């Protein structure tokens, strides 16, 4: 299947475009055996690099297929490990730049769909957006057309999606890395006509970093997910074997099973965690002061952020 797919890919890329018939053939071959292999995924990147124009249909297929390989090509499903993340970055960054919006969208969709992704992938995407804002070039700038240094609506949407993605550092959680990147963007674009979405994005994200909280077990690690899937797949696993193991390793537990079963173990007190997160610590306050003092003045966005934080105390 892979050999035939790669031959189709080479033929499709020969004239710098993929027509509807070629795209249909690639879809049939790619999903004929239910999986996208690494060879097929690399063939799709090769096509994308040669296209003169990328149709919406091609973009949808590319995003779907590459995401399928990265997230489901190897167990466990919906997980992107370090090797897969580096492979994806290498495919996109082979010439030092993210060449097309479809490549950027592919990475963002993987982070959104994943249960967990390595930090390097999320940081790489945010670094691409920061570079585009500061240089005025890149896939969010009409494929590299020169533009004034400002934050576009497209970049606001990408940053918001990545920061709050399920596969990021923590689901719906803003990290210090994210927050400091946003401060750098703000300082560099204060005098520019940024997108209307930018102000709310900046204030919401910094407030989230200062007043939010992240559960340590909010995401299942790659190794732990493998263990869980292996346990479920083991058709020999049963309650009897489990109880036998408990009796062997901790016989004293067996004497108390009658007391243990039926009792509800105290769960996580989310209200207490949220309340603790609402308190801005001395460390967080010192960090905020340092970020505000970077350019020697309190600008309008910083004033609005301070007012927002004060109103929620």
C-alpha positions as CSV (number, residue, x, y, z in Angstrom):
1,X,0.0,0.0,0.0
2,X,2.8,2.5,0.9
3,X,4.7,1.9,-2.3
4,X,1.6,2.6,-4.5
5,X,0.7,5.6,-2.3
6,X,4.2,7.1,-2.8
7,X,4.0,6.6,-6.6
8,X,0.6,8.3,-6.7
9,X,2.1,11.1,-4.6
10,X,5.0,11.6,-7.0
11,X,2.7,11.7,-10.0
12,X,0.4,14.2,-8.3
13,X,3.3,16.5,-7.4
14,X,4.8,16.4,-10.8
15,X,2.9,19.4,-12.1
16,X,2.8,21.4,-8.9
17,X,-0.9,20.8,-8.2
18,X,-3.3,18.1,-7.0
19,X,-6.5,17.8,-8.8
20,X,-9.7,16.2,-7.4
21,X,-9.1,12.8,-9.0
22,X,-5.6,12.6,-7.6
23,X,-6.7,13.7,-4.2
24,X,-9.5,11.0,-4.2
25,X,-6.9,8.4,-5.2
26,X,-4.6,9.5,-2.3
27,X,-7.5,9.3,0.1
28,X,-8.4,5.8,-1.0
29,X,-4.8,4.6,-0.8
30,X,-4.0,6.3,2.4
31,X,-7.0,5.0,4.3
32,X,-7.2,1.7,2.4
33,X,-5.6,-0.2,5.3
34,X,-6.8,2.1,8.0
35,X,-3.5,3.8,8.8
36,X,-1.1,6.5,7.5
37,X,2.5,5.3,7.6
38,X,5.6,7.4,8.0
39,X,6.5,6.9,4.4
40,X,3.1,8.1,3.3
41,X,3.2,11.1,5.6
42,X,6.6,12.1,4.3
43,X,5.3,11.8,0.7
44,X,2.5,14.2,1.6
45,X,5.0,16.7,2.9
46,X,6.9,16.3,-0.3
47,X,3.8,17.1,-2.3
48,X,2.9,20.1,-0.1
49,X,6.4,21.6,-0.6
50,X,6.0,21.5,-4.4
51,X,2.4,22.9,-4.7
52,X,2.0,26.2,-6.5
53,X,-1.5,26.5,-4.9
54,X,-3.0,24.7,-2.0
55,X,-6.8,24.1,-2.4
56,X,-9.1,23.9,0.6
57,X,-9.6,20.3,-0.2
58,X,-5.9,19.6,-0.2
59,X,-5.4,21.4,3.1
60,X,-8.2,19.5,4.8
61,X,-6.7,16.2,3.6
62,X,-3.2,17.1,4.6
63,X,-4.2,18.3,8.1
64,X,-6.3,15.1,8.6
65,X,-3.7,12.7,7.3
66,X,-0.6,14.1,9.1
67,X,-2.6,14.3,12.3
68,X,-3.7,10.7,11.9
69,X,-0.1,9.6,11.5
70,X,1.3,11.6,14.4
71,X,-1.5,10.8,16.9
72,X,-2.6,7.3,15.9
73,X,0.2,5.9,13.8
74,X,1.7,4.2,16.9
75,X,0.2,3.3,20.2
76,X,-1.1,4.8,22.4
77,X,-3.8,6.7,20.4
78,X,-4.2,10.5,20.7
79,X,-0.6,10.8,22.1
80,X,2.3,12.6,20.4
81,X,5.7,11.4,21.8
82,X,9.0,13.2,21.7
83,X,10.2,11.3,18.5
84,X,6.9,12.1,16.7
85,X,7.1,15.7,17.7
86,X,10.7,16.1,16.5
87,X,9.8,14.3,13.2
88,X,7.0,16.8,12.6
89,X,9.2,19.8,13.4
90,X,11.9,18.4,11.2
91,X,9.5,18.0,8.3
92,X,8.2,21.5,8.6
93,X,11.5,23.2,9.6
94,X,13.7,21.5,6.9
95,X,14.6,24.9,5.5
96,X,14.3,27.0,8.7
97,X,10.8,28.3,8.1
98,X,7.2,27.2,8.3
99,X,6.3,27.6,4.7
100,X,2.5,27.4,4.6
101,X,-0.6,28.0,6.7
102,X,-1.5,24.4,6.2
103,X,1.6,23.3,8.1
104,X,0.9,25.7,10.9
105,X,-2.7,24.5,11.0
106,X,-1.6,20.9,11.1
107,X,0.5,21.5,14.2
108,X,-2.3,23.4,16.0
109,X,-4.9,20.7,15.2
110,X,-2.6,18.0,16.6
111,X,-2.1,19.9,19.8
112,X,-5.9,20.5,20.0
113,X,-6.8,16.8,19.4
114,X,-4.0,15.2,21.5
115,X,-4.4,14.1,25.1
116,X,-0.8,15.1,25.5
117,X,2.0,16.6,23.4
118,X,5.7,17.3,24.2
119,X,6.4,20.9,25.3
120,X,8.8,21.3,22.3
121,X,5.9,21.1,19.8
122,X,3.7,23.7,21.5
123,X,6.7,26.0,22.1
124,X,7.8,25.6,18.4
125,X,4.3,26.7,17.2
126,X,4.3,29.7,19.5
127,X,7.8,30.6,18.4
128,X,6.7,30.6,14.8
129,X,3.9,33.0,15.6
130,X,6.2,35.3,17.5
131,X,8.7,35.3,14.6
132,X,5.9,36.2,12.2
133,X,4.6,39.0,14.3
134,X,8.1,40.5,14.8
135,X,9.3,40.1,11.2
136,X,6.0,40.7,9.4
137,X,6.5,37.5,7.3
138,X,5.3,34.0,7.5
139,X,2.2,31.8,6.7
140,X,-0.2,34.0,8.7
141,X,0.9,36.9,6.5
142,X,-0.4,35.8,3.2
143,X,2.3,33.2,2.6
144,X,5.2,35.6,3.4
145,X,4.0,38.9,2.0
146,X,5.7,41.8,3.8
147,X,3.4,43.6,6.3
148,X,3.7,46.0,9.2
149,X,4.8,44.5,12.5
150,X,1.5,43.9,14.2
151,X,-0.6,41.1,15.6
152,X,-3.2,39.9,13.1
153,X,-6.5,38.2,13.9
154,X,-5.2,35.0,12.5
155,X,-2.3,35.0,14.9
156,X,-4.6,35.8,17.8
157,X,-6.7,32.8,17.0
158,X,-3.7,30.5,16.7
159,X,-2.2,31.7,20.0
160,X,-5.5,31.3,21.8
161,X,-6.0,27.8,20.4
162,X,-2.5,26.6,21.3
163,X,-2.4,28.0,24.8
164,X,-5.7,26.5,25.8
165,X,-5.4,23.3,23.8
166,X,-6.0,19.9,25.5
167,X,-2.6,18.7,24.5
168,X,-0.6,21.7,25.7
169,X,1.3,22.2,28.9
170,X,-1.9,21.8,30.9
171,X,-5.5,21.7,29.5
172,X,-6.8,25.3,29.5
173,X,-3.8,26.5,31.5
174,X,-1.4,29.4,30.6
175,X,2.2,28.8,31.5
176,X,5.0,31.2,32.3
177,X,6.5,30.5,28.9
178,X,3.2,31.5,27.3
179,X,2.8,34.6,29.4
180,X,6.3,35.9,28.8
181,X,5.9,35.4,25.1
182,X,2.7,37.4,25.2
183,X,4.5,40.2,27.1
184,X,7.2,40.3,24.4
185,X,4.6,40.6,21.7
186,X,2.8,43.4,23.5
187,X,6.0,45.4,24.1
188,X,7.0,45.1,20.4
189,X,3.6,46.1,19.0
190,X,2.3,48.8,21.4
191,X,2.3,51.4,18.7
192,X,0.8,49.2,16.0
193,X,-2.8,48.6,14.9
194,X,-3.3,45.1,16.4
195,X,-6.3,43.0,15.8
196,X,-9.3,43.7,18.0
197,X,-9.0,40.3,19.6
198,X,-5.5,41.0,20.9
199,X,-6.4,43.0,24.0
200,X,-8.7,40.4,25.4
201,X,-6.3,37.6,24.6
202,X,-3.4,39.3,26.4
203,X,-5.5,40.2,29.5
204,X,-7.3,36.8,29.7
205,X,-4.1,34.8,29.3
206,X,-2.0,36.7,31.9
207,X,-4.8,36.7,34.4
208,X,-5.1,32.9,33.8
209,X,-1.4,32.4,34.5
210,X,-1.5,34.4,37.7
211,X,-4.8,33.2,39.1
212,X,-5.3,29.7,37.5
213,X,-4.2,26.3,38.7
214,X,-3.1,23.1,37.0
215,X,-3.7,19.6,38.3
216,X,-0.5,17.5,38.4
217,X,-2.5,14.6,36.9
218,X,-4.4,16.7,34.4
219,X,-2.8,14.8,31.5
220,X,-1.9,11.1,31.2
221,X,1.8,10.7,30.3
222,X,2.8,8.7,27.2
223,X,4.2,5.9,29.2
224,X,1.3,5.7,31.6
225,X,-1.2,5.6,28.7
226,X,0.8,2.7,27.2
227,X,0.5,0.9,30.5
228,X,-3.2,1.5,30.8
229,X,-3.9,0.3,27.2
230,X,-1.7,-2.8,27.8
231,X,-3.7,-3.6,30.9
232,X,-7.1,-3.3,29.2
233,X,-5.9,-5.4,26.2
234,X,-4.7,-8.2,28.5
235,X,-7.5,-10.6,28.4
236,X,-6.1,-12.5,31.3
237,X,-6.6,-9.5,33.6
238,X,-9.5,-10.3,36.0
239,X,-10.6,-9.5,39.5
240,X,-9.5,-12.8,40.8
241,X,-5.9,-12.3,39.7
242,X,-5.9,-8.8,41.0
243,X,-7.1,-9.9,44.4
244,X,-4.6,-12.7,44.4
245,X,-1.8,-10.2,43.8
246,X,-3.1,-7.9,46.5
247,X,-3.1,-10.9,49.0
248,X,0.4,-11.8,48.0
249,X,1.9,-8.3,48.2
250,X,-0.1,-6.8,51.0
251,X,-1.9,-9.5,53.0
252,X,-2.9,-7.1,55.7
253,X,-5.1,-5.4,53.2
254,X,-7.3,-8.4,52.8
255,X,-8.3,-8.2,56.4
256,X,-9.8,-4.8,55.9
257,X,-11.5,-5.2,52.5
258,X,-14.9,-5.2,54.1
259,X,-14.2,-1.8,55.6
260,X,-12.6,-0.4,52.5
261,X,-15.1,-1.4,49.9
262,X,-18.2,0.7,50.0
263,X,-16.3,3.7,51.4
264,X,-15.8,6.7,49.1
265,X,-12.2,7.9,49.1
266,X,-12.0,11.6,49.5
267,X,-11.7,13.2,46.1
268,X,-9.8,16.3,45.0
269,X,-11.1,19.5,46.5
270,X,-11.3,21.5,43.2
271,X,-12.9,24.4,45.0
272,X,-10.0,24.7,47.4
273,X,-7.5,24.4,44.5
274,X,-9.3,27.1,42.6
275,X,-9.4,29.4,45.7
276,X,-5.7,28.9,46.2
277,X,-5.0,29.7,42.6
278,X,-7.0,32.9,42.9
279,X,-4.4,34.2,45.3
280,X,-1.5,35.9,43.6
281,X,1.6,34.8,45.4
282,X,4.7,37.0,46.3
283,X,6.6,35.2,43.5
284,X,3.8,35.9,40.9
285,X,3.6,39.5,42.0
286,X,7.4,40.0,41.7
287,X,7.2,38.3,38.2
288,X,4.4,40.7,37.1
289,X,6.3,43.8,38.4
290,X,9.4,42.7,36.5
291,X,7.5,42.2,33.3
292,X,5.8,45.6,33.6
293,X,9.1,47.3,34.4
294,X,10.8,45.8,31.3
295,X,10.1,48.9,29.1
296,X,10.1,51.4,32.0
297,X,6.4,52.3,31.8
298,X,2.9,51.1,32.6
299,X,1.1,51.0,29.2
300,X,-2.7,50.9,28.7
301,X,-2.9,47.1,28.4
302,X,-0.9,46.7,31.6
303,X,-3.2,49.2,33.4
304,X,-6.2,47.3,32.3
305,X,-4.7,44.0,33.4
306,X,-3.9,45.5,36.8
307,X,-7.5,46.8,37.1
308,X,-8.8,43.4,36.1
309,X,-6.7,41.6,38.8
310,X,-7.7,44.1,41.4
311,X,-11.4,43.8,40.7
312,X,-11.2,40.0,41.1
313,X,-9.5,40.1,44.5
